[in-house]
Amino acid sequence: MAITNYQVATGTGTAAFEVGVSAPASSTAVAITVIYITNKSSSDGNVDIYVVPSGQSVSENFKIYNNLLIPAQDTYIVDTEKLILETGDKIIIAAPDSSAQFNATISAIGL
């Protein structure tokens, strides 16, 4: 199992999680078991979440959560469905127009 902690940025340039980089080194595939996104600020804020296949660039085609509102000092948990990712696949979490500050914690297990 791997736990990755990530400071969410305003842009989409940095992956929060990348298989083969963030995941257990011996794994070529992982299951994402849960994602926690915590709003650390006193203001409500929005995030976008993307799942980007290996070799692709982040785009609207890969967005799975759009403009997700997370109230001030609250945590949103993504745990209903498990994501299966392969080497090079990425999860990108961005706060494009938000003054709030977010942390993301992602739990994965090698397959």
C-alpha positions in Angstrom: 0.0 0.0 0.0 1.2 3.5 -0.7 0.0 6.8 0.8 0.8 10.0 -1.1 0.2 13.5 0.3 0.0 16.4 -2.1 -0.4 20.2 -1.8 -3.0 21.1 -4.4 -1.9 23.8 -6.8 -4.0 26.2 -8.9 -2.7 24.8 -12.2 -2.9 21.3 -13.7 0.9 21.0 -14.4 1.7 18.6 -11.5 0.3 15.1 -10.9 -0.9 14.4 -7.4 -0.3 10.7 -8.1 1.5 8.9 -10.9 1.8 5.1 -11.3 5.4 4.1 -11.4 6.4 7.3 -9.5 4.0 7.6 -6.6 2.9 4.0 -6.5 4.8 1.1 -5.0 7.9 0.7 -7.3 7.2 -3.0 -8.0 3.7 -2.3 -9.2 2.7 -1.8 -12.8 -0.9 -1.4 -11.8 -2.6 0.0 -8.7 -6.0 0.4 -7.3 -6.8 3.8 -5.8 -8.7 2.9 -2.7 -9.5 6.4 -1.4 -8.8 10.1 -2.0 -9.2 12.7 0.8 -9.2 16.3 -0.2 -9.0 18.7 2.7 -9.8 22.5 2.5 -7.4 24.0 5.1 -8.7 27.6 4.7 -11.5 29.6 6.1 -13.0 30.1 2.7 -15.0 27.6 0.6 -13.2 26.4 -2.5 -13.5 24.4 -5.6 -11.3 21.6 -7.2 -11.2 19.7 -10.4 -10.0 16.1 -10.5 -8.6 14.5 -13.6 -7.6 10.9 -14.4 -5.1 11.1 -17.3 -4.0 8.0 -19.2 -0.3 7.4 -19.8 1.1 9.5 -22.6 -1.8 11.9 -22.6 -2.0 15.5 -21.5 -4.5 16.8 -19.0 -7.7 18.0 -20.7 -11.5 18.3 -20.2 -11.8 14.8 -21.7 -10.2 13.3 -18.6 -12.0 15.4 -15.9 -14.0 13.2 -13.5 -15.0 15.9 -10.9 -15.8 19.4 -12.2 -15.8 22.4 -9.9 -16.3 20.3 -6.8 -17.2 22.6 -3.9 -15.4 21.8 -0.6 -16.6 24.0 2.3 -14.1 25.8 4.5 -12.3 23.5 7.0 -13.9 20.4 5.6 -12.8 17.2 3.8 -14.3 15.5 0.7 -13.7 11.8 0.4 -13.7 9.9 -2.9 -14.2 6.3 -2.0 -17.3 5.0 -3.7 -15.6 3.5 -6.8 -12.1 2.2 -7.0 -9.8 3.4 -9.8 -7.5 0.9 -11.5 -4.4 2.7 -13.0 -1.4 1.4 -15.0 2.1 2.6 -15.3 2.2 6.3 -16.4 -1.5 7.0 -15.6 -1.9 10.1 -13.4 -4.4 11.7 -11.0 -4.3 15.5 -11.2 -6.2 17.6 -8.7 -6.3 21.4 -9.3 -8.0 24.4 -7.7 -8.2 26.6 -10.8 -10.0 29.7 -9.4 -9.9 29.2 -5.7 -8.2 31.2 -2.9 -8.7 28.2 -0.6 -5.8 25.9 0.2 -6.2 22.1 -0.2 -4.2 19.0 0.6 -4.9 15.7 -1.0 -4.1 12.3 0.4 -4.3 9.3 -1.9 -4.2 5.7 -0.9 -3.2 3.0 -3.4 -2.5 -0.7 -3.4 -0.4 -2.6 -5.9 -2.1 -5.2 -8.1 
